[in-house]
Amino acid sequence: MKVTVLSGGVGGARFTRGLLALLAPSAEVTVVANTGDDLWLHGVRVCPDLDTLMYTLGGAVHEDQGWGRRDESRRVSDDLAAYGLGWEWFTLGDLDLATHLARTELLRSGLPLSQVTARLCERWAPGVTLLPMSDQEVETHVRLADGRLIHFEEWWVRHRAALPAVGFEQVGLASATAGPGVVEALRDADVVVLPPSNPVVSVGTILAVPGIRDALATTAAPVVGVSPVVGGAPVRGMADACLTAIGVATDAAAVARHYGRRAEGGVLDGWLVDDADAAAADVLRAQGWTVRAAPTLMTDVPTTAAIAAAALGLVDRLP
């Protein structure tokens, strides 16, 4: 079985870990990662979602945080702060900094991000083929209600998405192309999964890369998704603020309609919601959706494997 996952950071990484526990070694899993959160800091290229996937699947992640390295220290960031440099709200751990230094050195040697990612994954052996959504730099900025435009990470990490936003702008998106292997991974998959990642700035950014939505629309593989919203609240993070900014309710059915059914020009064939949203499932089902309600809180790897099984089980329910 060939499975392709379109993933953001923590939620997508944890879902994929459960998917591997369910399917490995009998499946080939490809993960297309959002790189719209990337940024330059201290002269190095930071790719938060790529690194979260790599660390989580490679067994090195800080489990309590869901991101970064375990057994981390921050001597370099503290010393930079003594020079008045850096941001106190976005510090790079010493071990994590080594990854960013390695990535930057390889990028400056002339390698594209896709090849650099493959090189870094040689160390971590994540058990998947990890592909950046594009080799071109794409950075998400947030349009605030007061007219300012700030980098997504500043809005997300520094302000905890508390500043009212009215939209998102992906700088560099118009000239970007799908990364090597991305379109093929969608075309050749047996099933494509949209995990419980942020539907606006993670999966949504991947889908906005020219060529990717078209590949998803035309693939013969069924496309199933897992709701990132449970009982009217995001499972993790502040996805509700992102949804509000684009006028979508924080509701499992509303997120499904935001993605849309492939039969009606959208991207989904099936949708998995939590048991808490069984009523939303009934509404969607009455509107022609293939939808199922099941427990979707990823409390540990075995539980997440069961969630992955429920998502893949939607394929058997499709018309």
N, C-alpha and C positions, 0 to 999 in steps of 0.2 A: 504494500500500500504506500502511495506517495501522498503525503499531507503537506500542504503549504499554509502557513500561519502568517497573518499580517499583524504585527505586534508593536505595542508601545513598550514601556518599561516594566514596572513591578508586576502589574496584573497579568500582562502577556507572558512575562518570564515564568511566573509561578504556574500559570495555566500550562505552558509548554512543558514544564518539568513534570507535571502530572500526566500530560499526553505521552511523554516518553516513558514514564513508568507503566502506562497502560499498553503501549505498542512496541517498545523496543524489545529485541532488536529486529523485529519483523517489518518495520516500516522505515521509509526514508522521509525524514521531516526537514523541510526547508522553512526558515523563518525570515520574512522580509521585515526589517526593522525601520521604525520611524527615525529619521535623522533631522527632523525639523526643530528639535530642541537643542541642537548642537551650537557651540559657541567657541570663540577664542578667549582664553583667559591665561594671563601670565605667559603669553607667547606660545601656548600649546593648544591643540585642538581637543576639545572635550565633547564626547559623544555619549550623553547620559543613558539613552535607551540601549544602544549597542553594548555598552559596558555592563548595564544591569542584566541583560540577557546572557552575556558571556560569563559574568561572575556567578549568576544563579545556576545556569546549566552546567558550569564548570566546577561547582561546589565551593566557591570562595566568597559568596556574598555574605554580608552582614544580615543575618536572618531577621533580627528585630526591626531594623530599618527597612529591609527589602531592597536596598541599594548600597553601593559602596562595598569595600572589602571588610571582612571580619579582622579582628586584631589590628585595627588601623591605629595610626598615630597622626599627629598634625604638627610636627615640629617645623616643617618648611613653611606651612601657611602662617604659623605663629611668628616666625622670623620675618616673613614678608610683611606681616602687619606691623612689626616694629619699624620697618622702613616706610610705613604709611601706604603700603601697596595692597591691592586685593580688596575683596569685599567680605566683611565679617559675616554676611548672610550666605555666602557661597564659598566654602573652604574646600580645598582639595586635600584629601588624606595623602600621607607620604607614599603608601603602596599604590594608591590610585594614580598619583602623580607619575609614577613610573610608567604606567600604561599610557598616559597622555603624552609623555615624553617620547616613548617608543613610537606611538602613532604619528606624532609630528615629525620625527626624524625620517620615518618611512615615507610620509607624504612629501616631505621636502626632497627626498631622493628621486621623486618623480612617479612613485606608485600611486594609482588611484585608490580611493577609500575602500573599494571592494577587495582589492588585492591586499591592502593593509589589514583589513578585517580578517581575511583568511590567514594571514601571517600571525596575527595575534591569537587566533583560535587554535593554532598549532600547539600553543602552550596549554590552553584551557580545555581542549577537547570537549566542547559542549554537547556533542552527540547529535548535532543538527548542522545543516549548511546554513550559516548565518550570512544574510545578504543585506547591505544597506539599501534603502529604497532608491537611492541615486548616488552616483559618484560626484555630482555637483553639490556645492554648498547651498543648503536651503535653511534659512533661519526664521523661526516664527516670532512675529512681533504682535503685541496686543494693542489694539486701538482703545484707549480709555474714553470714558464718557466726557472727560474734560478736554479731549482733543489730543492728548499726548499719545505718543507711540513708544512703547518700551519693549525690551526683549522679553520673551515669554518667561524665561527663568527668573527674571527680576519680579515679574508679576506673581509667578507661582511660588517661588521660594521666599523672597523677601517680604512680599505683601500678602502671601497666603491666599491669593486670588480675591482679596477683600476689596480692591479698588474696582468700582463698577466698570465693566468693559462692554463695548458695543460691537466688537468684531476682531478678527485675526487676519494678519497679513503675512504671507510666507514670502519673504524676500529671496529672490533667486529662483522661485518656483517656475516662472514662465519659461526660463531658458534651461530648466533641468530636464533630464530624460531618465527613464527607468534604468536602474543599475543593471550591470551584466548578470544575466541569469534570472532576473525577476519575472519578466514576461513569460519566459519558458517555464518557470516554476509554477505559474498560474495556469498556463496552457496544458502542461503535462500532468497536473495533479489529479489524483483520484477524488480528493475532497479538499476544499479550501475552508479555513476556519478563521473567523473574526473573534478573537478572544475577548475577555472583559477588560479591554484597554479603553482609554479615553476616546469616545467616538468622534470628538471634534478635533483635537490637536495631536492625536496619535494616529489612530486608524484613518481619521479624516484627512490628515496631511498626506499619508501614504496614497490614499485614493486620489488625491489632487495632483500627484505627479503625472505629467502627460504620458499617456500610454497605459497606465496601470488600471484605471477604471475600465477602459475599453477591453483590456485583456481579461479582466474579471467578468465583464458582461458577456464575453464570447466563449469563455472556457466551457468545455463539456462537463467539467467537474461541478458537483453540487457545492453551493456556498452556504455554510451554516454559521450562525453567530451566537455568542453568549452575552446576555445583557450585563452591562457594568453597573446597572441600577437595581437595587433591591428595596422594595417597600418605599419607593419615592426618594431614596437617598443613594449617593454613589457608594460603591463598595469600599473604595479607597480614594483619598485625595479630594479635590474640589471640582470634579467633573461637572457638578451642578452649576458652578459659576460659568463654565465654558458653554454649557447647553443654554443657559439663560442669555448669554451674550449673543447667541445666534437665533434666539427666539424659539427654542425647543424646550418643552417641559421635561423636568427630571422624573421621568416615568418610563417603565419598561416598554410600554406600547408606543410611546412617543419616540423613543430612540429607534425602535424597529422601523417606524414610518420615516424617520430621518434617513436611515440607510435605504429603505425602500425595497420592495420585492423585485426580483429580476424580471418577473413576468410583466411588470409595469415600468420597466426602465431603471429599477434600483439595482442593488447588489446582492440581496439575500434570497435564498430559497427556504431556509428554515431558521427558527429563532428559539433559543432556550432561555427561559426566564426562571426566576426563583419561585419556590412554592408560595412565598409571600405575595407574589404577583399573579396568582392563578386567575384572578378575575380579569386582569389585563390579557392573559392568554386566551380566555374565553372570548373576549371582544375581538382580538386579532383573528382567532379561528373562524369566527362568524364572518369576518371580512375576507376569508379565503387564504389566510396564512397557514403554513405548517408550523405549528408552535407546540412546545411542551413545557410544562412546569416541573421543576425538580429542585432539590437543594443545590445551591450554587456558591455557597461561601467556602472559600479555599482555606480551610483551617490547617490542613496538613497534606502531605503528598498523596496518601491513599484516598483521601476525600476528593482531592483535585483530580486524581485519576478517574474516579467515579463521575465527576462532572464532565470530564473529557469524553467518557464513554456515553454519557447522556447526549452530549452535543453530536457526536458521530452517529448515535442512534437515530437522530433526526433524518438521516439519509434514507433509512428504510421506510420512513413515513411519507416521503415526498411522492407526489402524484407521478 
